[in-house]
Amino acid sequence: MAQAILTVDLSALRRNWRALAAASEAETGAVVKADGYGLGVARVATALAEEGARRFFVAIAEEGAALRKILGPGPEICVFSGHMAGDAKLIRAANLTPMINSIDQMLRHVESLPGQSFGIQLDSGMNRLGMEPAEWSALRDIALAQKPALVMSHLACADEPDHPMNAHQLAQFRDMTDGIDAPRGLAATGGILLGPEYHFDVTRPGIGLYGGQPFGDAAPVAYLDIPVIQVRDVIPGESVGYGNTWVARQPTRVATIAAGYADGILRGMGPKAWLYTGDQRCKVLGRISMDLIGVDVTHVKQAPERLTLLGAQQGIDDLADAAGSIGYEILTSLGARYDRRYTDD
């Protein structure tokens, strides 16, 4: 079988949530947007709900509606994009909580869905989503009278603990929300690790649940094992892969493995990427192509049947470093061709 195996360790996911919940002096939710960061929202969200998460966060209303079918009527599902035109039917049917980002969204929500739960998202300096201070000042009393389920903002630099933007945004958020009668939330994974003053009433870990930085103690959740299709001997002067970008300087054994950029293995990581067989690491040779990758197995005594790209030896942030990217992109790029397996000890 040439199909690569993506194993998702739900027990590790559970441990990561419990650890971040223990570090949060607040209610701890979970971010499960982008299909549970690429790992399958049905299994991911169900496991997190079983651990005790009662508030989930998604990017768009369509994700929220799909999640409601998975979780049933109990948990709250917050939608970061707020109440967009055309969302009213989904919000009502799935009982979603849109995080309102503007006066226009607030008007749309109260006019189309009076009495429906909502939250407020504030811009404390990131300039991405949320109401700016002047807009919030104009709407604050009206919005608070409607009893928002959550008033939140988002930190731009929480993965850099010493960055001055963290303290600036904390002060801005406090200035905009101190004294309000509503739950508040500022911290995702990085914010949780910054300490209790960033926690407020609700935290919402995301990447740390799935084994990524900045949660250095996270257990790995995703494991990716790729079958070897063929092994060949390459003599000095011969090349491997498209463009002749790698040329052998000495006799080399090359394994061709059954995965590539169509499976979400970023092409840009090729020059710096490694795979593993046990504890032995094996260098990627030449370009990563759509379905195939060449790997140096010269030093491996017995030709391996498969090589590991993600596992205990190498996590998503290691791959991200090789690709000049971030762990989020590694996870959310994982393709649809894998044989996905779930373990939950």
Protein Blocks (a to p, Z undefined) as FASTA:
>chain_A
ZZdcddddfklmmmmmmmmmmmpgcdddddfehhinonopklmmmmmmmnopabdcdfbf
klmmmmmmmnommbccddfklpaehilmmmmmnopadddfbfklmmmmmmmmghiacddd
ddehlopgccdfklmmmmmmmmmmnopabdcdddfklmmmklmklmmmmmmmmmmmgopa
cdddfbdfklmmnojklnmmaccdfklmnopafblkbccfbdcddddfbdcdddehiaed
ehilaccfbdcddddddddfknopafklmmmgccdehjbccddehjddfkbccddfklpm
bacfbdcfbdfklcfklmmmmnopafklmmmmpcfkbccddddZZ
